[in-house]
Amino acid sequence: MITVYSDRHYHQQARAELMDGKLMPPVEIPLRAETVLSAIQRWQPASVVRPSDFGLGPILRVHRSDYVAFLQGAWDEWAAEHGTDQDALPLNWVVRTLGCDRVPDAIDGKLGYYSFDAGTPITAGTWQAITAAANVVLSAQQRIQTGDRSAFALCRPPGHHAGADFFGGYCFLNNAGIAAQAFLDGGAKRAAILDVDYHHGNGTQAIFYNRADVLMVSIHADPKQDYPYFSGYADETGTGAGAGYTFNYPLSWGTSWTEYREALTTALTQIRLFAPDALVVSLGVDTFAGDPISRFQLQALDFEAMGAAIATLKCPTLFTLEGGYAIDAIGDNVVRVLRSFEANHR
């Protein structure tokens, strides 16, 4: 299995994030990707390739042009207004009853308009890092488009919380969504996204919620208990043309492999019935029992079982890295999924 990787992810190095009412050292750090890369190189030393540059075209197929322009210029606007000593974080947000949908001129207003949390800093290098991640996932998609049966996009920052016009959850561009759209633009009639990250992929769901050509299936912590709280309930199943093409499987704190396996089996059945031409897996391994910001109880061997289960679909499959914040374990857990998948995907 080819792994696509760019060291330009280093440009996203936040100083701090807002957590539990205070500024804390960030958990989404470059060491996450470095650790996964090291584990991949131990497993398949010759498998890592650099991405090609696809420009903004594929990004604009998923994200609104005004949002992309905001991301491109946000740091310069922030630096001009506030200097460069601190990362850019939003100050306030539109509330439900206010009903305002106007983009302010001020950078503080723009940050509030386009974001949904205060834990996703924009830095001097954010634009470089997120466009590199998009190129990584598009290069992996191209490998499958031209004949590979599987590929791994070692993306950082992650992407599944980013919507067509909003960022949050450490995510700015939706890597999985960009890949799914690229499959469709390359001739696929249907694409499926399986999100196994601990947190619901609210951005991915929002992008495809009214469409029937992309199936969105997510297994995640119950939003009644955990982030992102306002998305991922079981009764969210799509709207309009997309009605019946979104499936959410929220699980309670403390979920072990026994409960998780049952949800995964049901999720895979839905994907099998949809019969996609390509599958994108939002691979978060923050379901691990040792993850510092999550509350599931999956063990290392469970990730091997997960990879083997996904392989039963026998579908061209692109894995893209999402969450996973137990630094000592993230590389091993990712490789366990990929290695087991490859061994059973023949």
Residue, then its C-alpha position, 0 to 999 in steps of 0.5 A: m500500500i502506497t503512503v502519500y506524505s508531505d512534511r509541509h504539515y510542519h507549518q501548522q504548529a499552534r502555540a495553544e488551544l482553548m480547552d477546559g476554560k484555559l489555554m493549553p498546549p495543543v494536542e494536534i501537533p506535528l509529532r502525530a504525523e511524524t510518529v505515524l510516518s516512522a511506523i509506516q517506514r518500519w512496516q513498508p520502508a519503500s512505500v512513502v511517496r510525495p504528493s503532486d500539486f493539484g491547485l485549488g480546483p479540487i478544493l473548490r469543488v467541496h469548499r465555498s470560494d469565499y471560505v477558501a479566500f478567507l483561509q488563504g488570507a486570514w493570517d495576514e489579516w490577523a497579523a496586520e490587526h494583532g501582530t504575530d505574537q499569538d495565533a488567530l482564534p475567534l472571539n465570538w459567534v453568531v447565536r441561533t436566534l440572531g439570524c445574521d448571515r453577513v461576513p464582517d470586514a474585521i478579521d475577528g468577525k471573520l474568524g467567528y463567522y467561519s469557525f465553530d470552536a475556539g480550539t483550532p488556531i490559525t497560524a502563519g503556516t496554516w495555509q501551507a499545511i492545509t493545502a499540502a494535506a489536500n494534495v496528499v489526499l488527492s495524490a492518494q486518490q489519483r493512485i487509486q484512480t489509476g489502478d491501485r486497490s488502496a492507498f493511505a493519505l498521511c494527512r495533517p491537519p485532519g479534515h473531517h470537522a471542516g464543512a464547505d464554509f467552516f472550520g473547527g476541531y483542528c480541521f480546515l479543509n475536508n480531506a475525505g470530502i475532497a477525495a470523495q468528490a475527486f472520485l466522482d469527478g474522475g468517473a465514479k457514480r457513487a462514493a462512500i465515506l466511512d468515518v471511524d474517528y472517535h468524534h463525529g465528522n460533522g463537516t463531512q456530513a454537512i457537505f454531503y447531507n443533501r446528496a445521494d451520490v456520496l454515502m456518509v457512515s459514521i461511528h462515533a461518541d454520542p454527541k449528547q456526551d461529547y464533541p462536537y455535540f450538535s451533530g451525529y445523532a442517529d436520526e440525522t439521515g440526510t435531507g432532500a435528494g440525500a435522505g437515507y444516505t447518511f447513517n450515524y452510529p453514536l456510542s456511549w463513553g466506555t465503549s469497548w470492541t464488543e459494542y464497537r464491532e456491532a456498530l461497524t458490522t451494521a455500518l459495513t452492511q449499509i456500505r455494501l448495499f450502497a455498492p460504491d465505486a470507491l470508499v474513503v475511510s476517515l481513519g481516526v484512532d482516537t478510539f484507543a483506550g489510551d487517548p487523552i481526549s477520548r473515552f472509548q476502550l479499543q485496544a491495539l488488537d482491535f484495530e487489526a480486527m477493524g482493518a480486516a472488517i473493512a477489507t471485506l467490502k473488497c472495494p478500492t479504498l483510500f484511508t486518510l488520517e484524522g484523529g489520534y492523540a496518544i502519541d506513543a500508540i498512534g503509529d502502531n494503531v494506524v499500521r495495525v489497521l492498514r496492515s490487516f486491511e491489506a492482508n485481507h483485501r486480496 
